[in-house]
Amino acid sequence: MALELQAVSRMDKGQVILHPTTLRLEQGTMNVLLGPTSAGKTSLMRLMAGLDAPTAGRLIWNGQDVTGMRVQDRRVAMVYQQFINYPGMTVYDNIASPLRLMHKSTAEIDRAVRATAEMLKLTPLLMRKPLELSGGQQQRCALARALVKEAGLVLLDEPLANLDYKLREELRAEIPRIFAQSGAIFVYATTEPEEALLLGGNTATLWEGRVTQFGATPDVYRNPGDAVTARVFSDPPMNFVACVKERDRLTLGQGVSLPATGRFAALRDGRYQAGFRANHLHLHQKNGDSLAFACTLGASEITGSETFLHLHHGADRWTGLVHGVQDLPIGGQVSIWLDPAHIYMFAPDGRLATPKAEA
C-alpha cells in the first residue's frame, strides 16, 4: 500500500499555491512535512486528503487513481492543530462517532474504541467529557477518533502547536509509538526542525510551495542538497557568509581564510556561500583548526541552560547558540569560533558544492 503524488500542483486565482510535486509515501512510514508558515504544508495535505483537487497531476492510492474521489470515499483521517471534540459527548462516544457513521455493530464499535483508547492511554477517561480533560488528553481524544477508523492515511496538521511545552514533549514522545502500532501512512506537518528530528521517519522540506528535498530525516538534516533546505532544516535558520576560493585558499567574510584542503580541495575557483548552524559557533577555540570571526553582539537571549547570541559580522546577521548563561555586553565586540568541519559550501545557484559537513 502506498500513496503516490505524481506531479500534482495547485493554483488559486492565478496564484501558484503548490508547484509540481512528486512523492511516494509507503505503508507504515512516518512522513514529516517541514517548512515555515505558508510553505505549502496544509495545501499538500488537503490534496492528499481529497479536500482539494489538484490543478494538474494525479494521486494514486494503492495502485488506484483517486484524484477525483470524494474525501468521504477515502480511507483518510485528519487531525488539525485546533483539535476538535464533541463537548456534549463522553470520550467513549467521541471515539465511537465515526464508527457509528460507518454503521458498525455495537460489538465492533466497543472493541475498536477500547483498543484505540488503550493505545492512547485513555481507558480511565472514557466516561469523562472533553472539557474535563487536560489539553494533552483532549488532543489524544482527537487522535483516537482519527485512528479508530483504521484509516490507511493519517494526516496530522501541526497537532501539538496549541499545547504548552510539557504537553508537547509528552505527545511528541508518544506519537512514534502510536504510529508504530497503527501501521498506517502518517503525514505530520510542522514548522519545527527539532520536532522532525524527534519523530524520525522521512522528511520533506518545503519552501514557497516547493518540496526542496525528501528522504530519511537524519539524512536530509545532515546532507541538505541546497541552501534553502539547509535554512529550513536548521533552528535557528542556518547562518551564511560569502566565501571566495582562489587557488589553494578559501576566504570567508571579512578576511578570515583557511587552506582549501580535504573536501574543499575539489572546489573550482570562484564565489560561494558558506553555511553553518548556530550550535556550531563557540565563544572559545575548540581545536587548532577553528576559525575566529570578529563580531558585534546585537542582542542575547538566555533560555536557562543556553544563550542565543545575535551577531553582526559586517553586513551579515548570524545567530549563535552557546552553552550556559552568557552575560556579555550588548554592542560589544566578541570573538566567535567555528570548526571548518561544520561548514557547508553552496554554489551561487544554491546547490551544495562540497561533500557533507559534520552535522
C-alpha positions as CSV (number, residue, x, y, z in Angstrom):
1,M,0.0,0.0,0.0
2,A,1.4,3.4,-1.0
3,L,0.3,6.9,-1.7
4,E,1.8,8.4,-4.8
5,L,1.7,12.1,-5.8
6,Q,2.5,12.4,-9.5
7,A,3.5,16.0,-10.4
8,V,0.5,17.4,-8.5
9,S,0.2,21.2,-8.4
10,R,-2.4,23.6,-7.1
11,M,-3.3,27.1,-8.3
12,D,-5.8,29.5,-6.8
13,K,-7.0,32.7,-8.6
14,G,-3.9,32.6,-10.8
15,Q,-1.5,32.2,-7.9
16,V,0.7,29.2,-7.6
17,I,0.0,27.5,-4.2
18,L,1.9,24.3,-4.9
19,H,4.5,23.8,-7.6
20,P,4.5,20.3,-9.3
21,T,5.3,17.8,-6.6
22,T,6.1,14.1,-6.9
23,L,6.3,12.0,-3.8
24,R,5.8,8.3,-2.9
25,L,4.8,7.5,0.7
26,E,5.0,3.8,1.7
27,Q,2.7,1.9,4.1
28,G,3.9,2.0,7.7
29,T,6.0,5.1,7.3
30,M,6.1,8.4,9.3
31,N,6.5,11.3,6.9
32,V,7.1,14.8,8.1
33,L,6.3,18.0,6.1
34,L,8.7,20.6,7.4
35,G,8.6,24.3,6.5
36,P,7.7,27.7,7.7
37,T,4.2,29.1,7.7
38,S,2.7,29.4,4.2
39,A,5.3,27.0,2.8
40,G,2.5,24.7,1.4
41,K,2.2,22.0,4.1
42,T,-1.5,22.3,4.7
43,S,-2.2,22.7,0.9
44,L,-0.3,19.5,0.2
45,M,-2.2,17.7,3.0
46,R,-5.6,18.9,1.6
47,L,-4.7,17.4,-1.8
48,M,-3.7,14.1,-0.1
49,A,-7.0,14.0,1.8
50,G,-9.1,14.9,-1.2
51,L,-10.4,18.1,0.4
52,D,-9.0,20.0,-2.6
53,A,-8.4,18.8,-6.2
54,P,-5.0,19.4,-7.9
55,T,-4.9,21.8,-10.8
56,A,-2.7,19.2,-12.5
57,G,-1.2,15.8,-11.8
58,R,-2.6,12.6,-10.2
59,L,-2.9,11.0,-6.8
60,I,-2.5,7.2,-6.8
61,W,-3.6,5.2,-3.7
62,N,-2.7,1.6,-3.6
63,G,-2.5,1.5,-7.4
64,Q,-5.8,3.2,-7.9
65,D,-6.2,6.7,-9.3
66,V,-8.1,8.7,-6.6
67,T,-7.6,12.2,-8.0
68,G,-11.3,12.9,-8.3
69,M,-12.5,10.7,-5.5
70,R,-14.6,12.4,-2.7
71,V,-12.9,12.6,0.7
72,Q,-15.8,10.6,2.2
73,D,-14.9,7.6,0.0
74,R,-11.2,7.6,1.0
75,R,-9.6,5.8,4.0
76,V,-8.2,9.1,5.3
77,A,-8.2,10.7,8.8
78,M,-7.0,14.2,9.6
79,V,-6.2,16.0,12.9
80,Y,-5.7,19.7,13.0
81,Q,-3.8,21.9,15.4
82,Q,-7.1,23.2,16.6
83,F,-8.2,19.9,17.9
84,I,-12.0,19.3,17.8
85,N,-14.1,17.1,20.1
86,Y,-17.8,17.0,20.7
87,P,-18.2,18.7,24.1
88,G,-21.5,17.1,24.9
89,M,-20.3,13.5,24.4
90,T,-18.1,11.4,26.6
91,V,-14.6,10.4,25.4
92,Y,-16.0,7.0,24.5
93,D,-18.7,8.5,22.3
94,N,-16.3,10.9,20.7
95,I,-14.1,8.0,19.7
96,A,-17.1,5.9,18.6
97,S,-18.7,8.6,16.5
98,P,-17.0,7.9,13.1
99,L,-17.7,4.1,13.5
100,R,-21.4,4.8,14.1
101,L,-21.5,6.9,10.9
102,M,-20.0,3.8,9.2
103,H,-22.9,1.7,10.6
104,K,-20.6,-0.7,12.5
105,S,-22.2,-3.1,15.0
106,T,-22.3,-2.3,18.7
107,A,-19.8,-5.1,19.4
108,E,-17.4,-3.9,16.7
109,I,-17.6,-0.3,18.0
110,D,-16.9,-1.3,21.6
111,R,-14.0,-3.5,20.6
112,A,-12.4,-0.8,18.4
113,V,-13.0,2.1,20.9
114,R,-11.4,0.2,23.8
115,A,-8.4,-1.0,21.7
116,T,-7.8,2.6,20.5
117,A,-8.3,4.1,23.9
118,E,-5.7,1.6,25.4
119,M,-3.2,2.6,22.7
120,L,-3.6,6.3,23.6
121,K,-3.8,5.7,27.3
122,L,-7.4,7.0,27.5
123,T,-9.0,3.9,29.1
124,P,-9.5,5.5,32.6
125,L,-11.0,8.6,30.9
126,L,-13.6,7.0,28.6
127,M,-16.6,8.3,30.7
128,R,-15.4,11.8,31.0
129,K,-16.4,14.8,28.9
130,P,-13.7,16.5,26.8
131,L,-13.8,19.7,29.0
132,E,-12.9,17.6,32.0
133,L,-9.6,16.6,30.3
134,S,-6.2,18.4,30.1
135,G,-5.1,19.8,26.8
136,G,-2.9,16.8,26.0
137,Q,-5.8,14.4,26.9
138,Q,-8.1,16.3,24.6
139,Q,-5.6,16.0,21.7
140,R,-5.2,12.3,22.4
141,C,-9.0,12.0,22.2
142,A,-9.0,13.7,18.8
143,L,-6.2,11.4,17.7
144,A,-8.1,8.4,18.9
145,R,-11.2,9.4,16.8
146,A,-9.0,9.6,13.7
147,L,-7.2,6.3,14.4
148,V,-10.3,4.3,15.3
149,K,-11.4,4.5,11.6
150,E,-8.4,2.3,10.7
151,A,-7.6,4.8,8.0
152,G,-4.7,3.9,5.7
153,L,-3.6,7.6,5.7
154,V,-3.5,9.7,8.8
155,L,-2.8,13.4,8.3
156,L,-1.6,15.5,11.4
157,D,-1.5,19.2,10.7
158,E,0.6,20.8,13.4
159,P,-1.4,18.8,16.0
160,L,0.7,20.0,19.0
161,A,1.1,23.7,18.2
162,N,-1.5,24.9,20.6
163,L,-0.3,22.8,23.6
164,D,2.1,24.0,26.3
165,Y,5.7,22.8,26.3
166,K,5.3,20.0,28.7
167,L,2.3,18.5,26.9
168,R,4.0,18.9,23.5
169,E,7.0,16.9,24.8
170,E,4.7,14.2,26.2
171,L,2.8,13.7,23.0
172,R,5.9,14.0,20.8
173,A,7.3,11.0,22.6
174,E,4.0,9.1,22.3
175,I,3.3,9.7,18.6
176,P,6.1,7.4,17.2
177,R,4.7,4.6,19.5
178,I,1.2,5.2,18.3
179,F,2.3,5.3,14.7
180,A,4.3,2.1,15.0
181,Q,1.2,0.3,16.4
182,S,-1.2,1.6,13.7
183,G,0.6,0.5,10.5
184,A,-0.9,3.5,8.6
185,I,0.9,6.1,6.5
186,F,1.4,9.0,8.8
187,V,2.0,12.6,7.4
188,Y,2.9,15.1,10.1
189,A,3.2,18.9,9.3
190,T,5.4,21.0,11.5
191,T,7.4,24.3,11.4
192,E,10.0,22.9,13.9
193,P,13.1,21.1,12.8
194,E,13.5,19.7,16.3
195,E,10.1,18.1,16.0
196,A,11.0,16.5,12.7
197,L,14.2,15.0,14.2
198,L,12.3,13.7,17.2
199,L,9.7,12.0,15.0
200,G,12.2,10.4,12.7
201,G,11.0,8.6,9.6
202,N,11.2,10.6,6.4
203,T,11.1,14.4,6.0
204,A,10.0,16.6,3.1
205,T,11.3,20.2,3.4
206,L,9.0,22.8,1.8
207,W,9.7,26.4,0.8
208,E,7.3,28.7,-1.0
209,G,5.1,25.8,-2.4
210,R,8.0,23.6,-3.4
211,V,9.3,20.3,-1.9
212,T,13.0,21.0,-1.9
213,Q,14.2,17.6,-0.6
214,F,12.7,14.3,0.6
215,G,14.3,11.4,2.3
216,A,15.2,9.8,5.6
217,T,15.0,12.5,8.2
218,P,18.6,12.2,9.6
219,D,20.0,12.2,6.0
220,V,18.1,15.3,4.9
221,Y,19.3,17.1,8.1
222,R,22.9,16.0,7.7
223,N,23.0,16.3,3.9
224,P,20.9,19.2,2.7
225,G,21.1,19.4,-1.1
226,D,20.8,23.1,-1.3
227,A,20.9,26.3,0.8
228,V,17.1,26.5,1.0
229,T,16.8,23.0,2.5
230,A,19.7,23.8,4.9
231,R,17.9,27.0,6.0
232,V,14.6,25.2,6.5
233,F,16.1,22.3,8.5
234,S,18.0,24.4,11.0
235,D,16.7,26.1,14.1
236,P,17.6,28.9,14.2
237,P,18.0,29.1,10.4
238,M,21.4,28.3,9.1
239,N,23.9,31.2,9.1
240,F,25.6,32.2,5.8
241,V,28.7,34.2,4.8
242,A,30.3,34.9,1.4
243,C,33.3,32.9,0.5
244,V,35.9,33.1,-2.3
245,K,38.0,30.1,-3.4
246,E,41.3,31.2,-5.1
247,R,43.8,28.5,-5.8
248,D,44.6,26.8,-2.5
249,R,42.9,29.2,-0.2
250,L,39.3,30.0,1.0
251,T,38.5,33.4,2.3
252,L,35.3,33.9,4.3
253,G,33.6,37.1,5.2
254,Q,36.0,39.9,6.4
255,G,39.3,38.3,5.5
256,V,39.1,35.0,7.5
257,S,41.0,32.4,5.5
258,L,41.9,28.7,5.6
259,P,43.6,26.2,3.3
260,A,41.4,24.7,0.7
261,T,42.2,21.1,1.7
262,G,40.2,17.9,2.2
263,R,36.7,18.2,0.9
264,F,37.3,21.9,-0.1
265,A,40.2,20.9,-2.4
266,A,37.9,20.0,-5.3
267,L,36.1,23.3,-5.4
268,R,36.7,25.4,-8.5
269,D,37.9,28.9,-8.1
270,G,35.0,31.3,-7.6
271,R,32.4,32.6,-5.2
272,Y,30.4,30.5,-2.8
273,Q,28.1,30.8,0.3
274,A,29.4,29.1,3.4
275,G,26.7,27.9,5.7
276,F,26.9,26.7,9.3
277,R,24.4,26.1,12.1
278,A,24.0,28.2,15.2
279,N,25.1,25.4,17.6
280,H,28.5,25.1,15.9
281,L,29.5,28.6,16.9
282,H,31.6,28.9,20.1
283,L,33.0,31.6,22.4
284,H,36.2,29.7,22.8
285,Q,38.6,27.9,20.5
286,K,37.7,24.2,20.3
287,N,40.7,22.9,18.4
288,G,43.7,24.2,16.4
289,D,41.7,24.3,13.1
290,S,38.9,26.6,14.4
291,L,38.4,29.9,12.7
292,A,37.9,33.2,14.6
293,F,35.4,35.8,13.5
294,A,35.3,39.3,14.9
295,C,31.6,40.1,15.6
296,T,29.4,42.7,17.4
297,L,26.8,41.4,19.8
298,G,23.4,42.8,18.8
299,A,21.3,41.0,21.4
300,S,21.3,37.9,23.6
301,E,18.5,35.7,24.8
302,I,19.1,33.4,27.8
303,T,17.0,30.3,27.8
304,G,18.3,28.8,31.0
305,S,21.0,26.3,30.1
306,E,21.8,28.0,26.8
307,T,22.2,31.5,25.3
308,F,21.2,32.7,21.9
309,L,23.7,35.3,20.6
310,H,22.5,37.7,17.8
311,L,25.7,38.6,16.0
312,H,26.7,41.2,13.4
313,H,29.7,40.3,11.2
314,G,29.9,43.1,8.7
315,A,26.7,43.1,6.8
316,D,25.9,39.5,7.8
317,R,23.5,38.7,10.7
318,W,24.2,35.4,12.5
319,T,22.7,33.6,15.4
320,G,24.9,31.5,17.8
321,L,23.6,29.0,20.3
322,V,26.1,28.6,23.1
323,H,26.0,26.6,26.4
324,G,25.5,28.3,29.7
325,V,24.3,31.7,30.8
326,Q,26.5,34.2,28.9
327,D,26.4,37.8,30.3
328,L,28.0,39.7,27.5
329,P,27.7,43.5,26.9
330,I,25.3,44.4,24.1
331,G,27.1,46.3,21.4
332,G,30.5,44.9,22.5
333,Q,33.0,43.1,20.4
334,V,33.2,39.3,20.7
335,S,35.3,36.6,19.0
336,I,33.3,33.7,17.6
337,W,35.0,30.4,16.8
338,L,33.9,27.9,14.1
339,D,35.4,24.5,13.2
340,P,35.6,24.2,9.4
341,A,34.4,20.6,9.7
342,H,30.9,22.0,10.2
343,I,30.9,24.3,7.1
344,Y,28.6,23.5,4.2
345,M,29.6,25.2,0.9
346,F,26.9,26.2,-1.5
347,A,27.4,27.3,-5.2
348,P,25.9,30.6,-6.5
349,D,22.8,28.7,-7.6
350,G,22.2,27.4,-4.1
351,R,23.2,23.8,-4.7
352,L,25.6,22.0,-2.3
353,A,29.1,22.3,-3.7
354,T,31.0,20.0,-1.4
355,P,30.6,16.6,0.3
356,K,28.7,16.8,3.6
357,A,29.9,18.6,6.6
358,E,29.9,17.2,10.1
359,A,26.3,17.9,11.2
